[in-house]
Amino acid sequence: MSEMDPHLLIVDDDERIRDLLKKFLMRNGFLVTAARDAAHARRILSGLDFDMIVLDVMMPGEDGVSLTRALREDNGTPILLLTARGETEHRIAGLEAGADDYLAKPFEPKELLLRINAILRRMPEVSADQGTPKFLQLGPIRYDIERGEMWQGEEVVRLTATESQLMRLFSAQPGEAISRAKLVEDLGRDRGQAQERAVDVQITRLRRKIEPDPKQPRYLQTVRGAGYMLAPD
């Protein structure tokens, strides 16, 4: 196994599920570390960096949504939530807390694999081009198109994998509206109203990071009947 294999953290209180997921994902080329609850995950994360976290929502003690919210204060690692089927409120709460996607239980392991790979593909790649970088200015926010990095002054604005992908999509055609259906498609998700609503949640989160007043967006605008549009300075 190469040193470049993605390293995943699996967090689930069910030992049987943890073991099954670990074995399955390792067979498919991942390095995998497992945690039995949020407290255990916090201890592991204090000393290791991961390419992605697969996190169960319903756990004793601190639940997955609360842990996601806490991690998002200073950690941009992609997070995929595992939720019980029918827990719509938990899915929306998870996305609002900063999760990149969710998968309802019970699920096929191959679907989990597809979701993980789709999220990892959305992570921005650092360009090898050492030429002058191209930027978009959004008020005090500066977005480096080539590096997929966002800055406010000297401080990095941390983006989730989905937020990074949204910025890449919008910055590729500033001033042009992109439909919700197109955003769902380009994010590599299944079509449908549920995924379009999930995109709306991600847009709301992104606005909180780039807008002076997220309730009256200046830079990430809603275009009635057409979708969303990035309008840089």
N, C-alpha and C positions, 0 to 999 in steps of 0.2 A: 504494500500500500504506500503510495507516494506521500511526501510531505505536503503536497498541494491539495490533498483530498479535503473537502469541506468538513468542518468540525461542528457537529450538532449537539445541542443540549436538549434532552428529553426530560420533561418534568411531569410526572403522573404518580398519584398515590397508589395506583393499582400495580402491584409488582408483576403480575402476569402480563399486563399490557406493556409495561416498561421493557420487560425481557423480550417480548415478541417484536416490539418496534426496534429495539437495539439490534437484535439479530438480523431482522429484515433489512434495515438501513445499512448495516455493515456489509451485508452481502451485496449491496448495491453501490458500494464504493465510498461510503461516508465513514468518518471517524465519529464515534458516538459516546457521549458521557450521559449518564442518567442521574436524575435527582428524584427523591421520593416526595418532596413537598417544597413549598416556596422557601422556607427557611434553609433547607438543604441547598436549593438552587442559589440562594444569595451567597452562601459560603463558597460554593464553587465559582460563581461569577466574580467574587472578590479577587480570585487569583488566576482566572483563565479568560481568554477572549474566545468567542464562538462566531461562526459564520451565520448561525441561525438558532432560534430557540423554538421548540415545539412544546406547547404549554397547555395542559389540561385546565379547564375553567373551574370545575367543581372539585375542590380539594379541601380536606380538613385544615383548619387554621386559615391562613391568608389564601384567598382564592386567586385564580389566574388573572382575572381582570384587574384586581388591586395590584398584583405584582407587575403586570404590564404597565400600569400607570406609573408606578414607582420607578421602574427601569427607564421609562421614557424621559425622566428628568435629566439623565446624563448618559444614556446608552441608546445608540441607534441600530443595534443588532436587529435584524428582521425577526418578527414573532408571528408564528402560526398558532392560533388557538384551536383546541379541540373542544367542541361543545356537544351536549346531548341534543338530539334532534328535537325541535320544537322550542328550544330556548332562544327565541328570537331576540328577547330583550338582552340576553347575555351576549349575543353576537354583536348587536349594535353597540352595546356598552364597551365591548372589547375593541371594536374599531375606533370608537371615540377615545378610548384610552391610549390608542397608538398601535394596535395590532395591525399587521399587514394583510392578513386573511384569516379565514376560519374554515374549519372542516367539521361537519356534523357527524357524531357517532350514531350508529356503527358505520364504519367506512371500509372500503377496500384498501388494502395496503398499497396497491398500485396507484390509487387516486392520491393518497398521501404523498407518494413519490413524485407524482406529476406536480402537485401543488408546491412541494419543496423546491423542485427544479425551476418552476416558473418564477418563484420569488427570488431565488438566487440569481437567475438571469436578469432580473430587474435591477440588481445592484449596479450602481454606476462604475464604469471602468475608468481608471486614470489614464489619460492620453499620454503617449510617449512623445508627442510633439512638443518640443521646447520653444516653439515660436510664441509670439505675443498671444496671450489668452483672450478669448472673447467673453465679454460680460454683458449681462442685462442689469440695468439699474431699476430697482423698485423702491423708490424713496431712499431710505437709509440702508436698504438691503441690496447687496451686490451678489449676483449669481454668475458663477463661472461655468459657462456652457460646456467647455471642453472637459473640465474636471468633474462636473456635476456637483460642485461645492457651493454652498451659500454662506455669505458672511454679513454680519452687521458690525461695521467698524472692524476691529481686530478679533472679534469673537465669531467662531464658527456657529452657524445655526444648524443644529442637528436635525437631519431628515430621516424618516423611516425609508425602507426600500420602496414602498409604494409612493410615498411623497417624492422621492428622488426620480422615480419613473414618470410621475405626472409632470414634474418640472422639465424633464427631458422632452416629453411630448409637447408641452406648451411652448417651450423655448425654441423648438424646431419650426414653429409657425406662429410667432407673436403677432397679435392683431387679428388672428383668424379664429373663429369659433370652432370648437371640436365638440361633436355631439356626445352625449352620455354613452350611447350605444357604441360609438367608435372608441371611446376611452376604455370601456369594458373589454372590447375586442383587443385593443393594443396592450392592455394589462394582462392579457392571456387568461381571462376568466370566462366562465360559461355565460352565455347570453341570458337575459331575463331581467324583469323588474327588480328582483331582489338584489342582483349585482349592481344595477344602476343606482339603487338606493345606497348600497355600500360605497359606491364612488362618491355620492353626495356627501357621505360622512367624511371621507378622506379629503374632499375639497374643503369642507368646513375646518378640518384640522390644519390643512395647509394655509388657509387664510389666516388662522390665528398666528402663524409664524411670519407672514409677510405683510399683513395689512395693519395700518394704524388703527382702523376701526373695522374689525371683521364683519360686523353687521351691516356696514355700508362699504363693500369692497371697492377699492379703486384700481387694484392691479389684477386681481383674478376675478373677472366679471362674469355674471350670468347674462347670457344673450338669449332673450326670450324666444323660445321655439327653435333655438339652434344649438344650445349647449353652454360651454364655458370658454372664455377667451382670456389669454394673458395679455395685458396692456402695459408694457414697461414704459418708463420715462423716455 
